[in-house]
Amino acid sequence: MKLTQNAAGYLPEERPSTIKLLLYAIQQVIVMFPATVTVALVTGFQVSTTIFASGLATLCFILITCRKIPLYYGSSFAYLTAIASMCAAEGFEKVDGILPTEAIQYAQFGIIFSGFISIAAGLLVRFFGKKVVETILPASITGPVAMIIGLTLAGNALSDAIPNVTEVTPESIAWTVVALITLLSTIVYSKYLKGILGQLPLLLGVLTGCAAAAIIYAADWANLFRAVPAAALEASVWKLGDGSIFAVPAFSLPKVSWTAVAAIMPIAIATIPESTAHMYQLDIYVNDVARKKGQKMKYSLIDMLDRNLIGDGICDMISGFVGGPAGTNYGENISTMAITKVFSVPVLIAAAIIAMVVSFFTPLIQVIYGIPLAVIGGLEVYLFGAIAAQGIAIMIEKNVDMFSSKNIAVIASIMIIGLGGNYAFGGNIPVFGIQIPCIAGAAIFGIFLNLLLSIGEKKENSNA
């Protein structure tokens, strides 16, 4: 591994000096932390296990890609609705914000199977080229799927941000005020902050919301802070003493649930375009640094798209096996690397190890669980809306023809099946006596409809 002090930046195979490496690694963990922790809090997964899984999966991804692709693996928001649908179908409910261990084990089984989708996409790219993925999963499918993922979570966001009470109380007012402060501050930070701070709007929004809740508590108006759920420590594999300082994350083994597979597995369809876009971004940024350093990359990152997708799928399996949510490579970490020009793989290895170590220390986990639900709700309004907006961005970026009768049919079917299934049937559509998760059903129907309407299309185009 080459040690370098070049101020122009660091290429994937280069390693900064030890002090710089640690500082860069801590920065990568901070950038990853808000989104990954939020996924755990929203889904009800164990926070410590989720953080550990992100670090472990990142290490495995780096090994799978032969230490050539500098990406950090973190929990994905795309799977939130699927996990909620699975829990509703199986009758599971969160207790003090945490899902029962059995519910997490069922979800793990579905997450492991979701990895096969990314692996299959990677193998298709390897043997048939990048175009095959765009043929099966064009933007007219991935865009609306991303939209319904965000929109079906709208009810969860508002129910967390606004207390469901019939009478106005000081606590209900404080709850709504803190949610609004969190939402608006996060939006302002994401729009106006630049540089490194511009990459941390979620973290800063949470800190601002917690500060507002602390002021309200100090004024003796209302206490919105939550106690640490007993289940957070009880499920730990091993604790030092009472576990107040050190506790091994709550690892669990998956349990067979084909309901979880049906709900969670198809969601990987929505993460493939995101992961692919990240590779194109990364290729541009890294080659720019190489050019400024007067060097030439020994390999093309975009030519490793197949390995990236296969790595994503295997990492979903690894995360699911230990009890973490499904994920993808993080755009926040890519943006941080683009700003700092540090694309060093050793930095990401150190970041992964730091994340895994942090997951064992109870005080930090206690702080995370203590975040008021109002703060999480305010954050969810922005996050879930951003997921839906990303679906629109995918279609705009790929120049989807909105005047095409085929595209309109595919988009309309996906949107109505996805949203209608959520609001009419609570997330699972009863078809021929089978409960089909709305997002999964919408995605699969859209894929088959698009392929059906594409028959003869090339011949017509060539004649024209």
C-alpha positions in Angstrom: 0.0 0.0 0.0 1.5 3.3 -1.1 2.0 6.0 1.5 1.7 9.5 0.0 1.5 13.1 1.2 0.3 14.5 -2.1 -1.9 17.5 -1.5 -3.8 17.0 -4.8 -5.7 14.1 -3.2 -5.5 10.4 -2.6 -6.3 7.7 -5.2 -7.9 4.4 -4.1 -4.6 2.5 -3.6 -2.9 5.4 -1.7 -2.7 5.7 2.0 -2.4 9.0 4.0 -0.2 9.3 7.0 -1.6 7.6 10.2 -3.0 10.8 11.8 -4.6 11.9 8.6 -6.0 8.5 7.9 -7.7 8.4 11.3 -9.1 11.9 10.9 -10.4 11.1 7.5 -11.9 7.8 8.7 -13.7 9.5 11.6 -15.2 12.0 9.2 -16.5 9.1 7.0 -18.1 7.5 10.1 -19.8 10.8 11.1 -21.1 11.3 7.5 -22.5 7.7 7.5 -23.9 7.8 11.0 -27.1 10.0 10.8 -28.8 8.0 7.9 -27.8 4.6 9.1 -28.9 5.2 12.7 -32.1 6.8 11.5 -32.9 3.6 9.5 -32.5 1.5 12.7 -34.7 3.9 14.8 -37.4 4.0 12.2 -37.5 0.2 11.4 -37.1 -0.8 15.1 -33.8 -2.7 14.4 -31.2 -2.7 17.2 -29.0 0.4 16.7 -25.8 -1.2 17.9 -26.2 -4.2 15.6 -27.0 -1.9 12.6 -23.9 0.2 13.2 -21.7 -3.0 13.5 -23.3 -4.5 10.3 -22.5 -1.4 8.3 -18.8 -1.6 9.3 -18.6 -5.3 8.7 -20.3 -5.1 5.3 -18.0 -2.3 4.3 -15.0 -4.4 5.1 -16.4 -7.3 3.2 -17.2 -5.1 0.2 -13.7 -3.8 0.0 -12.3 -7.4 0.1 -14.8 -8.6 -2.5 -13.8 -5.7 -4.9 -10.1 -6.5 -4.3 -9.6 -3.1 -2.5 -10.2 -1.2 -5.7 -13.6 0.5 -5.2 -13.7 3.1 -2.4 -17.3 2.9 -1.2 -19.0 2.8 2.2 -22.0 0.5 2.8 -24.8 1.8 4.9 -28.4 1.1 5.7 -30.9 2.0 3.0 -34.2 3.9 3.4 -35.7 2.0 0.4 -36.5 -1.0 2.6 -38.4 0.8 5.3 -41.9 0.3 3.9 -41.2 -3.4 3.0 -40.1 -4.1 6.6 -43.2 -2.3 8.0 -45.4 -4.3 5.6 -43.8 -7.6 6.6 -44.3 -6.8 10.3 -47.9 -5.8 9.7 -48.6 -9.1 7.8 -47.0 -11.1 10.6 -48.7 -9.1 13.4 -45.5 -7.7 15.0 -45.4 -4.3 16.7 -42.5 -2.3 18.1 -42.1 -2.2 21.9 -40.4 1.0 23.1 -39.2 1.6 19.6 -37.7 -1.9 19.1 -39.1 -4.8 17.1 -39.3 -8.2 18.8 -36.3 -10.3 18.1 -38.4 -12.8 16.1 -39.6 -10.0 13.8 -36.0 -9.0 13.1 -35.1 -12.6 12.4 -37.9 -12.9 9.8 -36.8 -9.6 8.2 -33.2 -10.9 8.1 -34.4 -13.8 6.0 -36.0 -11.4 3.5 -32.9 -9.2 3.5 -30.6 -12.1 2.7 -32.8 -13.1 -0.3 -32.8 -9.4 -1.5 -29.1 -9.8 -2.0 -29.7 -12.3 -4.8 -31.4 -9.5 -6.9 -28.2 -7.3 -6.8 -26.0 -10.4 -7.5 -28.2 -11.3 -10.4 -27.9 -7.8 -11.8 -24.1 -7.9 -11.4 -23.9 -11.2 -13.3 -26.1 -9.9 -16.1 -23.7 -6.9 -16.4 -20.7 -9.2 -16.4 -21.9 -11.5 -19.1 -24.2 -9.2 -21.3 -23.0 -5.7 -20.6 -24.4 -2.7 -18.8 -27.3 -2.2 -21.2 -29.1 -5.3 -20.1 -29.9 -3.8 -16.7 -31.4 -0.7 -18.3 -33.5 -3.0 -20.5 -35.1 -4.9 -17.6 -35.1 -2.0 -15.1 -35.5 1.3 -17.1 -36.1 4.6 -15.4 -39.8 4.3 -16.1 -39.8 1.4 -13.5 -37.1 2.4 -11.0 -38.3 6.0 -10.8 -42.0 5.3 -9.8 -40.8 2.5 -7.5 -38.6 5.0 -5.7 -41.5 7.4 -5.5 -44.0 4.9 -3.9 -41.3 3.8 -1.4 -41.2 7.4 -0.1 -44.9 8.2 -0.4 -46.1 5.1 1.3 -44.1 6.2 4.4 -45.9 9.6 4.6 -48.3 8.3 7.2 -45.4 7.0 9.4 -43.6 10.4 9.2 -46.6 12.5 10.2 -47.7 10.1 13.0 -44.2 10.4 14.5 -44.1 14.2 13.9 -47.6 15.1 15.2 -49.0 13.4 18.4 -52.4 11.8 17.9 -54.3 13.4 20.7 -57.8 14.8 21.0 -57.0 17.5 23.5 -54.3 20.1 23.2 -51.7 19.7 26.0 -48.3 21.4 26.6 -46.6 18.2 25.6 -48.5 17.9 22.3 -47.6 21.5 21.5 -44.0 21.0 22.4 -43.9 17.8 20.3 -45.2 19.5 17.2 -42.9 22.5 17.7 -39.8 20.3 18.0 -40.8 18.4 14.9 -41.2 21.6 12.9 -37.8 22.9 14.2 -36.1 19.7 13.2 -37.7 19.7 9.7 -37.1 23.3 8.9 -33.5 23.4 10.3 -32.6 20.2 8.3 -34.0 21.8 5.1 -32.1 25.1 5.7 -28.8 23.2 6.5 -29.1 21.1 3.4 -29.7 24.1 1.2 -27.3 26.8 2.6 -24.4 25.0 4.3 -21.3 24.4 2.2 -18.3 22.2 2.5 -18.1 19.4 5.1 -21.0 20.9 7.1 -23.1 20.7 3.9 -22.7 17.0 4.0 -24.2 16.7 7.5 -27.7 18.2 7.4 -29.3 15.2 9.0 -26.9 15.2 11.9 -27.2 18.9 12.4 -31.0 18.8 12.1 -31.1 16.1 14.8 -28.8 18.2 17.1 -31.0 21.3 16.5 -34.2 19.4 17.3 -32.6 17.9 20.5 -31.4 21.3 21.5 -35.0 22.6 21.2 -36.3 19.7 23.2 -33.7 20.4 25.9 -34.7 24.0 26.1 -38.3 23.0 26.5 -37.4 20.5 29.2 -35.3 23.1 31.0 -38.3 25.5 31.0 -40.3 22.7 32.7 -42.8 22.7 29.8 -42.5 19.1 28.7 -40.1 16.1 28.6 -39.8 14.7 25.1 -36.7 12.7 25.7 -37.0 8.9 25.9 -35.6 6.3 28.2 -33.4 3.6 26.8 -35.5 0.6 26.0 -34.8 -2.3 28.2 -34.8 -4.6 25.1 -31.8 -2.7 23.8 -29.6 -4.3 26.5 -31.5 -7.4 27.2 -31.0 -8.7 23.7 -27.2 -8.2 23.9 -25.2 -11.3 23.3 -22.9 -10.5 26.2 -22.5 -7.6 28.7 -19.7 -6.3 30.9 -21.4 -6.2 34.3 -24.7 -4.5 33.9 -23.8 -3.4 30.3 -23.8 0.3 31.1 -20.4 0.7 29.5 -19.8 -2.2 27.2 -22.2 -4.6 25.6 -21.9 -6.9 22.5 -24.5 -5.9 19.8 -27.7 -8.0 19.8 -26.8 -10.4 17.0 -29.5 -12.8 15.8 -29.8 -15.6 13.3 -32.4 -15.4 10.5 -35.7 -17.4 10.6 -37.5 -18.7 7.5 -40.3 -16.4 6.4 -41.5 -16.4 2.8 -43.7 -13.4 3.7 -40.6 -11.4 4.4 -39.0 -12.6 1.2 -42.0 -11.4 -0.8 -42.1 -8.1 0.9 -38.3 -7.3 1.1 -36.6 -9.0 -1.8 -38.0 -7.0 -4.7 -37.0 -3.7 -3.1 -33.4 -4.3 -4.3 -34.8 -3.3 -7.7 -34.9 0.3 -6.5 -31.3 0.3 -5.2 -29.6 -1.0 -8.3 -29.9 2.3 -10.3 -28.7 4.3 -7.2 -25.6 2.0 -6.8 -24.9 2.2 -10.5 -25.1 6.0 -10.5 -22.7 6.1 -7.6 -20.2 4.2 -9.7 -20.4 6.6 -12.6 -19.9 9.5 -10.1 -17.0 7.9 -8.5 -15.3 7.1 -11.8 -15.5 10.8 -12.8 -14.2 12.1 -9.4 -11.3 9.6 -9.1 -10.1 10.2 -12.7 -10.2 13.9 -12.1 -7.8 13.5 -9.1 -5.6 11.2 -11.1 -5.3 13.8 -13.9 -4.4 16.5 -11.4 -1.7 14.3 -9.9 -0.3 13.7 -13.4 -1.2 10.0 -13.1 -3.5 7.5 -14.9 -5.7 5.0 -13.2 -4.5 1.5 -13.6 -8.1 0.3 -14.0 -11.5 1.8 -14.8 -14.0 2.0 -12.0 -17.0 1.9 -14.2 -15.7 -1.3 -15.8 -16.1 -2.8 -12.3 -19.8 -2.1 -12.1 -20.6 -5.9 -12.1 -18.3 -6.4 -9.1 -19.9 -3.5 -7.4 -23.5 -4.9 -7.8 -22.4 -8.4 -6.7 -20.6 -6.8 -3.7 -23.8 -4.9 -2.8 -25.8 -8.2 -2.9 -23.3 -10.1 -0.8 -23.1 -7.3 1.7 -26.9 -7.3 2.1 -26.6 -11.0 2.9 -23.8 -10.3 5.5 -25.7 -7.5 7.1 -28.9 -9.6 7.2 -27.2 -12.6 8.6 -25.9 -10.7 11.7 -29.2 -8.7 12.3 -28.7 -5.5 10.4 -30.9 -3.8 7.7 -30.3 -4.1 4.0 -28.3 -1.3 2.5 -26.3 0.2 -0.4 -23.2 2.3 -1.0 -23.7 5.8 0.4 -23.8 8.9 -1.7 -23.0 11.0 1.4 -19.6 9.3 1.7 -18.9 9.7 -2.0 -19.7 13.5 -1.7 -17.4 13.7 1.2 -14.6 12.0 -0.8 -15.3 14.4 -3.7 -14.9 17.4 -1.5 -11.8 16.3 0.3 -10.3 14.5 -2.7 -9.6 11.5 -0.4 -10.6 8.3 -2.2 -8.2 6.1 -0.2 -9.5 2.6 0.4 -7.4 2.3 3.6 -9.4 5.3 5.0 -12.6 3.4 4.4 -11.1 0.3 6.0 -10.3 2.3 9.1 -13.8 3.9 9.1 -15.4 0.5 9.0 -13.3 -0.7 11.9 -14.1 2.4 13.9 -17.9 1.9 13.3 -17.7 -1.7 14.5 -15.8 -0.7 17.7 -18.3 2.1 18.4 -21.2 -0.3 18.3 -19.9 -2.0 21.5 -20.1 1.1 23.7 -23.4 1.5 25.5 -23.3 5.2 26.4 -23.3 6.2 22.7 -26.1 3.8 22.0 -28.1 5.2 24.9 -27.7 8.7 23.5 -29.1 7.6 20.2 -32.1 5.9 21.7 -32.8 9.0 23.8 -33.6 11.1 20.7 -37.2 12.4 21.0 -39.7 10.8 18.6 -40.7 14.3 17.6 -37.1 14.9 16.2 -37.2 11.6 14.3 -40.7 12.5 12.9 -39.5 15.9 11.7 -36.5 14.2 10.1 -38.7 11.6 8.4 -40.9 14.2 6.7 -37.8 15.4 4.9 -36.2 12.0 4.3 -39.2 10.2 3.0 -40.2 13.1 0.8 -36.6 13.1 -0.6 -36.9 9.4 -1.5 -40.0 10.2 -3.5 -38.4 13.2 -5.1 -35.4 11.0 -6.1 -37.8 8.9 -8.1 -38.8 11.9 -10.2 -35.1 12.9 -10.5 -34.3 9.4 -11.9 -36.9 9.8 -14.7 -35.8 13.4 -15.5 -32.1 12.4 -15.6 -32.8 9.4 -17.9 -35.1 11.5 -20.1 -38.1 9.3 -19.8 -40.6 10.1 -22.5 -43.8 11.1 -20.6 -45.8 11.2 -23.9 -45.1 7.5 -24.6 -48.2 5.4 -24.1 -46.0 2.5 -22.9 -44.2 4.6 -20.3 -47.5 6.2 -19.0 -49.0 2.7 -18.7 -46.1 1.4 -16.7 -45.7 4.4 -14.5 -49.5 4.7 -13.8 -49.8 1.0 -12.9 -46.8 1.0 -10.5 -48.0 4.2 -8.8 -51.6 3.1 -8.3 -50.8 -0.5 -7.3 -48.2 0.7 -4.8 -50.1 3.6 -3.3 -53.5 2.0 -3.5 -52.3 -1.2 -1.9 -50.9 0.8 1.0 -53.9 3.0 1.7 -56.7 0.6 0.8 -55.2 -2.6 2.3 -52.6 -1.4 4.8 -49.6 -2.5 2.7 -50.6 -6.0 1.5 -52.9 -6.5 -1.5 -55.1 -9.6 -1.3 -54.9 -11.3 -4.8 -56.4 -14.7 -5.3 -56.1 -15.3 -1.5 -52.4 -14.4 -1.4 -51.2 -11.3 0.5 -48.8 -9.5 -1.8 -46.8 -6.5 -0.4 -47.9 -3.5 -2.4 -44.4 -2.2 -3.4 -43.2 -5.6 -4.4 -46.4 -6.3 -6.3 -46.2 -2.9 -8.1 -42.5 -3.4 -9.0 -43.0 -6.9 -10.4 -46.1 -6.0 -12.3 -44.3 -3.0 -13.8 -41.4 -5.1 -15.0 -43.6 -7.6 -16.7 -45.8 -4.9 -18.2 -42.8 -3.1 -19.6 -41.4 -6.2 -21.1 -44.7 -7.1 -22.6 -45.2 -3.7 -24.2 -41.6 -3.7 -25.5 -42.3 -6.7 -27.7 -41.9 -5.6 -31.3 -40.7 -2.1 -30.2 -37.2 -2.5 -31.7 -38.6 -3.6 -35.0 -41.0 -0.6 -35.2 -38.2 1.8 -34.3 -35.9 0.3 -37.0 -38.6 0.6 -39.6 -39.2 4.2 -38.6 
